[in-house]
Amino acid sequence: MKNIKILMLFMLTAFAISCSDDETSLGSVTNANPAGNISALFTITQDNTGLVTITPNAEGAVRFEVYDGDGATEPVELLPGQNMQHIYAEGVYPVKIVAYDITGKSSEATQELTVTFRAPENIEIIAIPVAGNSFGIDVTAKADYETFFEVTFGEAGETPIPFNEGQTVNHVYSAIGTYTITVVAYSGGVATSTATKEVTILDPLKLPLDFESATLTYSFIDFGGCATSLADNPDATGVNTSTKVAHMVKNAGEVWAGTAIQLEEVIDFTTYKAVKMKVWSPTAGIPVTLKVENAADSGINFENQQFTTVANAWETLVFDYSAIDASQEFSKLVIFFNLGTSGSGESYYFDDIEQTVSPLSITFESAVNMSSFGNAITTVEVNPDQTGINTSAGVGKFEKPNGAETWAGVAFPQNLPLDFSVMKKVKIKVWSPQAGIPVLLKFEKGDDNQVFIEKTQNTTVANAWEELTYDYSDVIDSSVPYQTPVVFFNFGATGDGSIYYFDDIKQSN
C-alpha cells in the first residue's frame, strides 16, 4: 500500500512539471516576432515578352501572398522558395508581398517593379526585286528583341506599313531612281530601333519589248536609209490593239536597210529558242528578217526569216532560233523588212517582241526522241526515194507488222509545251505504198494523254513523197500545254506488214 501511494505522488509531480513546460512553450510562440526583411527578387526575361518571375523572401515567413501590382485583386499564395510569373507591359508596378509567420501574424511590404523593354538589335532588311516587274520589290526584315516592324519605301506621302518577322511586304515604285527603305523595329514598349537600305530601281531595255513604257527610252539605230521611230498604232485591231508601236520607213537607199535595238540585258536562249514579233506590212509575201548579234562583235550573230501573209493588217511571225549557239551572248536585235530590195518610202510597223518556245520541227537527220507502241516499229533510215519534195538524207521509217494493233503508232515527247498561239497548222511529209491511207496526227497534253486534239488526212499518191497539212485552228486551245505529237499510219486497221516513211513534221502558218 505504501508503494502505491509513492507511485501516485510521482505521477502527480510529473504531470505538474509537464503542464508547467507546455505553458512556457505556448507563451514563446504567442510572443514570436513577425516576419521581417520582406523583399522580392524580380527576374525579367530578355526577350521583350514582359515575362517576370517574382520570388518573395522574408525572415521567419512560412508562407506568402503576392499581389502583382497589375490590377489583380486576388493574391498568389506561395511557400518559401516558390515563385510566380506574370506578363507585364512596359511600366512601373507596385508589387505587394504579405508574409505570414508560424502564428499566422502577417507583415507586408511593397516593392516597385520597373519593366523596360530592350531596344531591338541587329536589324536586317532583305529587299528582293520582283521577277517580271522592274518597279516591284519585296521586303522582309528580322531583328533581335523586336515585336513587330513598320516600313516605308522612300516615296512621298507614304503611310508606314506594319508587318511581323517572316512576313513579306510588296511595293511597286512609280518611277526609276534610288530610294531609301526605312524599317522601324518596335520592342513592345517605347524602345525602338531604325535601319535603312538603299535600292535603285531601273527599267532596263530587255525582252519582251512592247514600246508602252513611259520610263524607257526606245533608241533605234537606223542604217541603209531606214528611219524608225515610236508611233501611235495606226491599226489597233486584230492581234494588236496596243497604243504604241515601232514605225519603220524604208526610204530609197540600200537593199539591206534596217534598224537595230541594243538591249540592256543578254537574251537567254537556253530554254526559249524562238522569238515572236507582231508586224504590219502594206504587202503580203514581204520577207521579214530578225537577227540577233553580240553587242561587242557583230560577227557573232544568228538570223531567221519569215514572210508576211496578209496586207494592211497585224499578224504575228515566229522566228526559230533552235539552231542558235546558246553559249554565246546576244543582246542586239536587228530588223529588216524586204531585205534584198531597195525601199521606196513604204511604211512597216512592228511590236511586241518576246521569246517563246521553238515551233515544232522534227527531222530525221540525227537521232530523234520517239517511242513506238501497239507493235509498231519506228526507226531512222536513209531516205529510200530522194526525189520530188523530199531529198533529205534521213527519214523516219514506220513499219506496221502483221497483226499490229489498229492503234499502233509512234510518239515524239517534247521538252517544252508547244506554242499554238500563232502557228495552228502542222505539215508532215509522207511516203506510202498506197493512196488513200489515213494518217492521224495527234497532240497530247504533257501530263495527261487523255487531253488531246487530233486530225486525219489521207495520202493521195502511192510510192512518192507528198506533204499533208493539218489545220487545228478550229479545235486548238492555246492555253492547254500540248507537248507530245503522235503519228498513226492506217489508223483503225490491223497491221499487214506495210512500210511507210515520214519526215519534216513542222508547225506552219
C-alpha positions in Angstrom: 0.0 0.0 0.0 2.8 2.3 0.8 4.4 1.6 -2.6 1.2 2.6 -4.4 1.0 6.0 -2.7 4.6 6.7 -3.6 3.9 5.9 -7.3 0.8 8.1 -7.4 2.7 11.0 -5.9 5.4 10.6 -8.5 2.8 10.7 -11.3 1.1 13.8 -10.0 4.5 15.6 -9.8 5.4 14.6 -13.3 2.1 15.9 -14.6 2.6 19.2 -12.8 6.0 19.6 -14.3 4.7 18.7 -17.8 1.9 21.3 -17.6 4.4 23.9 -16.5 6.7 23.2 -19.5 3.7 23.4 -22.0 2.7 26.7 -20.7 6.2 28.0 -21.2 6.4 26.8 -24.9 3.0 28.2 -25.9 3.9 31.6 -24.4 7.1 31.6 -26.5 5.1 31.0 -29.8 2.5 33.6 -29.0 5.1 36.2 -28.4 7.2 35.4 -31.6 8.5 38.3 -33.7 6.5 38.8 -37.0 8.3 38.0 -40.4 10.9 40.7 -41.2 13.1 41.9 -44.0 10.5 41.3 -46.6 11.6 41.6 -50.2 11.1 40.0 -53.7 13.6 39.0 -56.4 12.4 40.1 -59.8 13.8 38.2 -62.8 12.8 39.7 -66.2 13.3 37.7 -69.4 15.4 39.5 -72.0 13.2 38.7 -75.0 10.8 41.7 -74.7 7.9 39.5 -73.9 7.4 41.2 -70.5 7.6 37.9 -68.6 8.7 38.5 -65.0 9.4 35.8 -62.3 8.7 37.0 -58.7 10.4 35.2 -55.9 9.3 36.5 -52.4 11.6 36.3 -49.3 11.4 37.2 -45.6 12.9 36.2 -42.3 10.6 33.9 -40.3 8.0 33.6 -43.0 6.2 30.3 -43.6 4.0 31.5 -46.5 3.4 34.5 -48.7 0.7 36.3 -50.6 1.9 38.2 -53.7 -0.2 40.9 -55.4 1.3 41.5 -58.9 0.5 45.3 -58.9 -1.0 44.9 -62.4 -4.6 45.1 -61.4 -5.0 41.6 -59.8 -7.4 41.7 -56.8 -6.6 38.1 -55.7 -3.1 37.3 -54.5 -1.0 34.3 -55.5 -0.1 32.1 -52.5 3.5 30.8 -52.3 5.6 28.9 -49.9 9.2 29.9 -49.2 11.4 29.1 -52.2 8.5 29.2 -54.6 7.8 31.8 -57.3 5.2 33.1 -59.6 5.2 34.5 -63.2 3.3 37.3 -64.8 3.5 39.1 -68.2 3.7 42.9 -67.9 3.5 45.7 -70.3 6.3 48.3 -70.1 5.9 50.4 -67.0 6.3 50.7 -63.1 4.2 48.4 -60.9 3.8 48.3 -57.1 4.2 44.6 -56.2 2.9 43.9 -52.6 4.3 40.9 -50.6 2.4 39.8 -47.5 4.5 37.4 -45.3 3.0 35.2 -42.6 4.9 33.8 -39.7 4.1 30.5 -37.9 1.5 32.1 -35.7 -0.4 33.5 -38.6 0.7 37.0 -38.0 1.3 39.0 -41.2 3.7 41.7 -42.3 3.7 43.3 -45.7 5.9 45.4 -47.9 5.5 47.0 -51.3 8.4 46.9 -53.8 8.4 48.7 -57.1 8.9 46.6 -60.3 10.1 48.5 -63.4 9.6 46.8 -66.7 11.6 48.4 -69.5 11.9 46.7 -72.9 15.2 46.3 -74.6 15.6 48.2 -77.8 15.7 45.9 -80.9 19.1 45.0 -82.1 20.8 43.6 -85.3 18.1 44.7 -87.7 18.5 43.1 -91.2 16.5 44.3 -94.2 16.1 42.0 -97.1 14.9 43.7 -100.3 14.4 41.4 -103.3 13.3 42.6 -106.8 10.0 41.1 -108.1 10.6 38.8 -111.1 9.0 40.2 -114.2 8.4 43.7 -112.7 11.3 46.1 -112.8 9.5 48.5 -110.4 8.4 45.9 -107.8 10.3 45.0 -104.7 9.6 42.5 -101.8 10.8 43.5 -98.3 11.3 41.3 -95.3 13.2 42.1 -92.0 14.5 40.4 -88.9 15.9 41.6 -85.7 16.6 40.6 -82.1 14.2 41.7 -79.3 11.5 43.1 -81.7 7.8 42.5 -81.6 6.9 44.0 -85.0 8.2 46.3 -87.8 7.0 49.2 -89.8 8.4 50.0 -93.3 8.3 53.0 -95.7 9.8 52.8 -99.1 11.2 56.3 -99.7 8.3 57.7 -101.8 6.4 60.9 -100.8 3.1 60.6 -98.9 3.6 57.1 -97.7 1.8 55.6 -94.7 4.1 53.2 -92.8 3.1 49.6 -93.3 3.3 47.3 -90.2 4.4 43.7 -90.6 5.8 40.9 -88.5 9.0 38.9 -88.9 8.5 36.3 -91.5 6.0 38.3 -93.5 6.8 40.0 -96.9 5.6 43.4 -97.9 5.4 44.3 -101.6 5.8 47.8 -103.1 5.7 49.0 -106.7 7.6 52.2 -107.3 6.2 54.9 -109.5 9.4 55.8 -111.3 13.1 54.8 -111.7 15.6 56.2 -109.2 17.4 55.5 -105.9 15.1 55.1 -102.8 15.8 54.7 -99.1 13.8 51.9 -97.5 13.3 52.6 -93.7 12.4 49.9 -91.3 11.5 50.7 -87.6 11.7 47.8 -85.2 9.4 48.1 -82.1 10.2 46.5 -78.8 6.6 46.3 -77.5 7.3 49.5 -75.4 8.8 52.8 -76.1 12.2 51.4 -77.2 12.6 51.3 -81.0 15.5 50.9 -83.4 15.7 52.0 -87.1 17.6 50.7 -90.1 17.7 51.8 -93.7 18.6 50.3 -97.0 19.1 52.0 -100.4 17.6 50.4 -103.5 18.0 51.5 -107.1 15.0 51.0 -109.4 16.0 50.6 -113.0 13.9 49.8 -116.1 16.3 48.0 -118.4 15.6 47.7 -122.1 15.1 44.0 -122.5 12.7 41.4 -123.9 9.8 41.5 -124.0 9.5 44.8 -125.8 6.1 46.3 -126.1 7.0 50.0 -126.6 4.5 51.1 -124.0 6.8 52.1 -121.1 6.7 55.8 -120.1 10.1 55.4 -118.4 12.1 53.7 -121.1 14.0 55.4 -124.0 13.5 53.4 -127.1 16.5 54.1 -129.3 16.6 52.8 -132.9 19.9 52.5 -134.7 18.9 53.0 -138.3 21.2 52.2 -141.3 21.0 52.0 -145.1 18.3 54.6 -145.4 15.7 53.5 -142.9 14.0 55.8 -140.4 12.5 54.2 -137.4 10.6 55.9 -134.5 8.0 55.3 -131.8 4.5 55.9 -133.1 0.8 55.5 -132.4 -0.7 52.2 -133.6 -2.2 53.0 -137.0 -4.4 50.0 -136.9 -5.4 49.0 -133.4 -7.4 45.9 -134.4 -7.0 42.1 -134.7 -4.0 40.7 -132.9 -2.6 44.1 -131.9 -4.7 46.7 -130.1 -1.8 48.3 -128.2 -1.3 52.0 -128.1 2.3 52.4 -129.2 4.3 50.6 -131.8 7.6 51.0 -133.8 7.3 52.6 -137.2 9.9 51.9 -139.9 10.0 53.9 -143.2 12.2 52.2 -145.8 13.4 55.1 -147.9 15.3 54.7 -151.2 18.8 53.5 -150.3 20.5 50.2 -149.6 18.8 46.9 -150.1 20.0 45.9 -146.6 18.4 49.0 -144.9 17.1 48.2 -141.4 17.2 49.2 -137.8 18.8 47.8 -134.6 17.9 47.9 -130.9 20.6 47.5 -128.3 19.1 45.7 -125.3 20.5 46.2 -121.8 20.2 42.5 -120.9 21.5 39.4 -122.7 18.9 37.2 -124.2 18.8 33.8 -122.6 18.3 31.2 -125.4 18.9 28.1 -123.2 15.2 27.3 -122.9 13.1 29.5 -125.2 14.7 29.3 -128.6 12.2 31.4 -130.7 11.1 35.0 -130.8 7.6 36.2 -131.7 7.1 39.6 -133.3 3.9 41.3 -134.5 4.3 43.0 -137.8 2.1 45.2 -140.1 3.0 45.3 -143.8 1.3 47.0 -146.8 2.0 43.9 -148.8 1.8 40.2 -148.3 4.8 38.0 -149.0 7.3 40.5 -147.7 10.4 38.9 -146.1 11.0 39.9 -142.5 14.4 39.1 -141.1 15.1 39.2 -137.4 18.7 38.9 -136.4 20.4 38.8 -133.0 24.0 40.0 -132.5 26.7 40.0 -129.9 27.0 43.6 -128.5 30.8 43.7 -128.9 31.2 41.6 -132.0 28.6 41.7 -134.8 30.3 38.7 -136.4 28.7 36.6 -133.6 25.1 36.5 -134.8 22.1 34.4 -135.8 19.1 35.2 -138.0 15.8 33.8 -139.2 13.5 35.0 -141.9 9.7 34.7 -142.1 7.2 36.1 -144.7 4.1 38.2 -144.2 0.9 36.5 -145.2 -1.5 39.4 -145.1 -1.5 43.1 -146.3 -2.6 46.1 -144.2 -3.2 44.0 -141.1 -1.3 42.9 -138.0 0.0 39.3 -137.8 2.4 37.5 -135.6 5.5 35.9 -137.0 7.6 33.4 -135.2 11.4 33.3 -135.7 13.0 30.0 -135.0 16.4 30.1 -133.3 16.6 26.4 -132.3 19.9 26.1 -134.0 21.5 29.1 -132.2 24.6 28.7 -130.1 23.1 29.4 -126.7 26.6 29.7 -125.1 27.2 33.0 -126.9 25.8 36.3 -125.7 23.3 38.1 -127.9 21.8 41.4 -126.8 21.2 43.3 -130.1 18.1 42.9 -132.3 18.5 43.8 -136.0 15.3 44.1 -138.0 15.0 44.1 -141.8 11.8 44.4 -143.9 12.0 43.3 -147.5 15.7 42.5 -147.2 17.3 42.5 -150.7 15.0 45.1 -152.2 15.5 48.9 -152.2 13.0 50.9 -150.4 10.6 53.4 -151.9 9.3 55.1 -148.8 6.9 52.4 -147.7 5.9 52.0 -144.1 6.2 49.0 -141.9 5.3 48.6 -138.2 6.4 46.1 -135.6 5.5 45.5 -131.9 5.5 43.0 -129.0 8.9 41.3 -129.5 9.1 38.4 -127.0 10.7 35.0 -126.6 8.7 31.8 -126.9 9.3 28.1 -127.5 10.6 26.9 -130.8 8.0 25.8 -133.3 7.6 22.1 -133.7 10.2 20.8 -136.1 11.1 17.1 -136.3 13.6 16.0 -138.9 15.5 12.7 -139.0 19.0 13.9 -139.9 20.1 12.7 -136.5 18.7 10.7 -133.5 15.1 11.6 -132.5 13.3 11.1 -129.2 10.5 8.7 -130.2 8.5 5.9 -128.6 6.6 3.3 -130.6 3.6 1.4 -129.3 0.9 -1.2 -130.4 3.7 -3.3 -132.0 4.7 -0.6 -134.5 8.4 -0.5 -135.3 9.8 3.0 -135.9 13.4 3.7 -136.9 15.6 6.4 -138.5 16.6 5.3 -142.0 18.2 6.5 -145.2 15.6 8.2 -147.5 14.6 5.4 -150.0 13.3 7.9 -152.5 15.3 11.2 -152.6 13.2 12.8 -155.2 10.4 15.4 -155.5 9.6 17.4 -152.4 11.9 15.4 -150.1 15.6 15.0 -151.0 16.8 14.9 -147.4 19.1 12.0 -146.3 17.4 10.8 -143.1 13.7 10.0 -142.7 11.5 8.1 -140.3 10.5 4.6 -141.2 7.2 3.3 -139.8 6.5 -0.5 -140.1 3.1 -1.9 -139.1 3.8 -5.7 -138.9 1.1 -8.3 -139.5 -1.2 -8.4 -136.5 -0.1 -5.0 -135.1 -2.8 -3.1 -133.2 -5.2 -0.9 -135.1 -3.9 2.0 -132.9 -0.2 1.2 -133.5 1.7 4.5 -133.7 4.7 6.5 -132.5 5.0 9.4 -130.1 7.6 12.2 -130.0 7.7 13.7 -126.5 9.0 17.3 -126.5 11.0 19.1 -123.7 8.5 22.0 -123.5 4.8 22.6 -124.4 4.2 23.7 -127.9 3.1 27.2 -128.7 -0.1 27.1 -130.8 -1.0 30.7 -130.3 0.4 31.7 -133.8 1.1 28.6 -135.8 -2.1 26.5 -135.7 -1.2 24.2 -138.7 1.2 21.3 -138.9 2.7 19.9 -142.0 4.2 16.4 -142.5 5.9 14.8 -145.5 4.8 11.2 -146.0 5.6 8.3 -148.4 3.0 5.5 -148.6 2.8 2.3 -150.8 -0.8 3.1 -151.3 -3.0 6.2 -151.9 -6.0 6.7 -149.6 -4.2 5.6 -146.4 -5.4 7.6 -143.4 -2.6 9.3 -141.4 -3.7 10.5 -138.0 -1.7 13.3 -136.3 -2.5 13.8 -132.6 -1.2 16.2 -129.9 -1.4 15.2 -126.3 -1.2 17.3 -123.1 2.2 16.8 -121.5 1.0 15.3 -118.2 -2.4 13.9 -119.3 -2.7 12.0 -122.6 -6.5 11.9 -122.2 -6.4 15.6 -123.1 -5.7 15.9 -126.8 -6.5 17.2 -130.3 -6.3 15.2 -133.5 -6.8 15.4 -137.2 -6.7 12.9 -140.1 -5.5 13.3 -143.6 -5.4 10.7 -146.4 -2.5 10.0 -148.7 -3.3 10.9 -152.3 -0.4 9.2 -154.2 1.5 5.9 -153.9 5.2 5.3 -153.8 6.0 9.1 -153.8 6.6 11.8 -151.3 3.7 14.3 -150.6 3.0 16.9 -147.9 -0.1 16.7 -145.7 -1.4 19.7 -143.9 -3.3 19.5 -140.6 -5.2 22.6 -139.6 -6.0 22.8 -135.8 -7.3 26.3 -135.8 -10.9 25.1 -135.1 -10.0 22.8 -132.2 -6.9 24.3 -130.6 -6.9 25.8 -127.1 -3.6 27.7 -126.9 -3.8 27.8 -123.1 -3.5 24.0 -122.9 0.1 22.8 -122.8 0.1 20.3 -125.7 3.5 18.7 -125.7 3.5 15.3 -127.4 2.8 14.8 -131.1 1.7 11.2 -132.1 1.6 9.8 -135.6 -0.6 6.8 -136.7 -0.4 5.3 -140.2 -3.6 3.5 -141.4 -5.2 4.1 -138.1 -8.1 1.8 -137.4 -6.7 -1.1 -139.5 -4.8 -4.1 -138.2 -1.1 -4.2 -139.3 -0.5 -6.0 -142.6 3.3 -5.6 -142.9 3.2 -2.3 -144.8 6.1 0.1 -144.5 5.6 3.9 -144.5 8.1 6.8 -144.4 7.7 10.3 -143.0 9.7 13.4 -142.5 9.7 17.1 -141.6 6.9 17.4 -139.0 6.7 21.2 -138.7 4.3 23.9 -137.4 3.3 26.4 -140.1 1.0 29.3 -140.8 
